[in-house]
Amino acid sequence: MRHTILGWTLLAGLSYGAGDADMAAITVHLYNNAGVSRTELHAAESAAGWMLEKAGIAVRWQECDGLCAQPSDPLLFVVSVNRQDPPQQTGDALGFALLKNRGNHAAALYHRISAVVARDAAYRDSVLLGAVIAHELGHLLLGHNRHGEGVMKASWQRRDFESMRQRRLRFTEEEAGQMRDSLSKRIRDWSVRGAADPQE
Ligand SMILES: [Zn+2]
């Protein structure tokens, strides 16, 4: 059943489960500010995309050289892979998510990620960059900075790196449901507010 109103079509899509062709889909603009190799970036996209897909959210990646146009879109997220720490202190976090304003910007701190991977050969194939990107997108999609299990753990231990390598590290079912609900809410809020102020 398809409705012609955009919001209804998208909301109908969100109600389907993982694996369905109509699964919720977000677009992620990816800024590679750390000179990450194309191979590693693609591996990270693939790993993060898998984690989100298992949670019922498909990701369309768009790599931005220079600047990508940013249309007002509740399903658009922006992730930068940075070489340096932000001005604010972030402890030993490997990334951060900006929940204010549109709540759609996050970053992975690549120098820290490289340092973790270099520390232990067992972490080398963990696709840690992808897990960090999925984790920070998780904060944006959940709309809070709290931590949980799996992808949303506050800090990963050796067995979590093993899970990443074996593609077993996932969002919990509860988080997956909350993220899909939150996407539906973004679309509702946007359709109410977006027409009045597309810049907001
Ligand atoms: Zn976190």
Boltz pocket constraint, residues with backbone or C-beta under 6 A from the ligand:
constraints:
  - pocket:
      binder: B
      contacts: [[A, 135], [A, 139], [A, 145], [A, 146], [A, 147], [A, 152], [A, 153], [A, 154]]
      max_distance: 6.0
